[in-house]
Amino acid sequence: MKSTHFALTSAALLLALYASSALAQDAEGIVIYNAQHESLTNEWAEAFTKETGIKVTIRKGSDTEFGNQIVAEGKLSPADVFLTENSPAMALVDNAGLFAPVEADTLAQVPEEFRPANGHWTGIAARSTVFAYDKTKLTADKLPKSLLDLADPSWKGRWAASPSGADFQAIVGALLELKGEAATVEWLKGMKVNFTAYRGNSTAMKAVNAGEVEGAVIYHYYYYGDQAKTGENSKNVSLHLFKNQDPGAFVSISGGGVLASSKHPKEAQAFLKWITGKTGQGILRTGTSFEYAVGTGDESNPELTPLKDLQAPKVEASKLDSKKVSELMTAAGLL
């Protein structure tokens, strides 16, 4: 059985590599493996092409999917640029030695706290962890003081999350980095007993809005995005910010990097410089993604709580260990 499974897996990988190679030959300009929100990357790509004349081909996928695919493809990857929602997938690719160093001019556009120390990739946007709660049921004095409180028996059956998603796993990665393995294991055990699983942050928020649970650990932009539309999935919802450098105040960095195997390194570096520059970051301020701008001196959407007021803990993005997180969450019965 194992040999058959290996053969199928190998065959699938060969087909993927063949398709990727064909894409690389057919595509003009740069190829982006995009795990960021499709609408945001489309806005970036269209404006970049209009300004520079460099064409962009976008492939859609998830953080984990593309991170693993790039590692499997290695030097044969047709991707020029990799964009993610969270940083663990960037660390996975970086640890495999597959990124080219980001040019100094680009790094200079992003503060040190929003990029890894080695300069192999950079932050392009950010998202904040929040506790979305049912404001018809919970008052300020009833809210958890810390993310860690949600493992307490008093929260049994009262909160939700989407454990299978890269978003939540990045949050667990921050908890692991900040509090260590023993504390993380204990918290995950409490989570398993207390929480209700939903698929996707927006679904978890809808559950809060519908009164199915009292709160959910999600990222901030799901709320703001819904409020900017009809608000029908968030009319009963408010956001609680843990602050105080709590693990629940974690700010996740969306990453961008140029593959060392890129066939168009000059154009790929130009794209990364552009999206972290004034025009690219300006799209975050005026667009509908509601993600935070991370460029030096760049302002985020005025609807958002300023980054400096989130009192986020300091977490080295390159140290978020997606493999260890997956192991711990699997052992806890969450994956």
Beta strands, then each sheet from edge to edge (+ up, - down):
strand 1: 30-34
strand 2: 56-60
strand 3: 81-83
strand 4: 99-100
strand 5: 122-134
strand 6: 159-161
strand 7: 195-197
strand 8: 215-219
strand 9: 237-240
strand 10: 251-259
sheet 1: 2+ 1+ 3+ 10- 4+
sheet 2: 2+ 1+ 3+ 10- 5+ 8- 6- 7-
sheet 3: 2+ 1+ 3+ 10- 5+ 9-
end
